[in-house]
Amino acid sequence: ETHTCLLTKNKRLEEGVSSIGLEGEFKLVSSSIEGNLLRVVVENKGEEIPIYIDLKKHLK
């Protein structure tokens, strides 16, 4: 079994926007592969949050 830990920055922090409190439980809404991107949608406090991961970049 292989695990990959992704070191990424929060887009909100990169843009200089104050981060919202993401406390609570995350629930997986959906996941799919779109070209070279892994798209994961999680839900937290009723808000759906899409996360995009460049598979080529992280799985070299």
N, C-alpha and C positions, 0 to 999 in steps of 0.2 A: 504494500500500500504506500502510495506516494502523496505527500502533502506539500503544497506550495504556499508560502506566506507572501502576500503581495504588499510591498511597501509603496503606498500611494498617499497622495495628499488630498484632503477634502476640497472639492471644487469651491465651496463657499469660502474656505480659508484662503485659497489662492486668489480669489477675487476681492479679498479684503472685507467681505460681508461678515458681520458677526454671526457666529454659528448658532443655530437653534438648539435647544436642549433635546437631545435624542435619547432621553432616558426611557426606560420601559422595555417592552419585549418586541423584538423584531420577528416578523412573520414573512416567509417566502411567498410571494404572489405568483411569480413566474420566472422562468429562465429560458434563454434560447441563444443559439449561435447565429449571428448575422455576419457572414463573411469571416473576417478575422477577429470579430468582436464577440465576447461573451456578454450578453445583456441579462442582468439580474434585476428584478424588481422586488423590493422588500416593502413591507408596510410597518410604520411606527406611528402610534398615536393617531391612526386614521389617515395618515398621509402616505401616499405611495411614492417611493424614492427609487428612481432608476439608477443603476450602476453599470458602467461600461468598462470592460477589461479587455485590453489589447492582448490577445492570446499569443501572437507572434513575439511580442516584446517580452512577455513574462515566461514563456515556455521555451526559450532558446537553449 
